[in-house]
Amino acid sequence: MFISIQELEAAINFWRDQSPSRGEALQLCPQASALAKPYALMIIQSSQRVPLDGLSEVAQIAWKEYLLRKG
């Protein structure tokens, strides 16, 4: 299974809405942070999709939980 960059961005935005950035550094919640890392790599590498199994365990959990919660 592959995740498009648009889907990954939607998941990050979902988690940011659920738990807005906090503190002076505007730290992301753990789920958004885990998904932001592969998102940044995709931008740098000009990738349009990433394999689900290529994500860290934390990012995979955040992705799967996003799919369950988004309705």
N, C-alpha and C positions, 0 to 999 in steps of 0.2 A: 504494500500500500504506500502511495506517495501523498504528500501534503504539498499543496501549491503555496507559493509565497503569499498569495491573497488570503488563503485559508489560515495560514499561520499568523498573519497580521490581524485577522478577525479574532482569532483566539487570544492574542496578546491584548487587544482592545477590550475583549470580554473580561479578562482577568483584571485589567486596569479599572474597568467600571465596577467590578465586584469589590476591589480593594485598591482604592486610589493610592498613588505614590505618597510617601510620607517623609517627614524630616526635611532638614535644610538641603540634603543631597537628593531629595525626591526619589528615594529608594523604591524600586518596584517590589511588588509582592513576590514570593518565591515562585509561583506558577508563571507569572509574566516574565520574570527574570530568566527562568529556565528556557522559555520559548524564545526570548529575545536573542539569546546566543546563536542558535542556528539561523535565526532570521537575519542577523547581522552578517553571518558568513555567507548566506545566500546572496545578499546584496553585494558583498565584496566579490564573490565569485560569479556574479551575474547568473545565478541559478534560478530557475522558475519553480522547481519542486525538490523535495527532499524525501528520502525514504523514511517511513516511520521508525524502522529499526535502526536508522542512523542517528536518532535522537538519544540523548541521555535518558536514563531511567526516570529521572525527575520530570524531564520534558515530556516523555511518553505518558506519564501519569497525568500531567497537566493537560495534555492534548485529549486524552480519553475522558477525563472529567469534564472538560469543556464540551465535548460532543454530547455527553449525558445531560449537562445542565442547560445547554443553549435551546433545547426544546425542539 
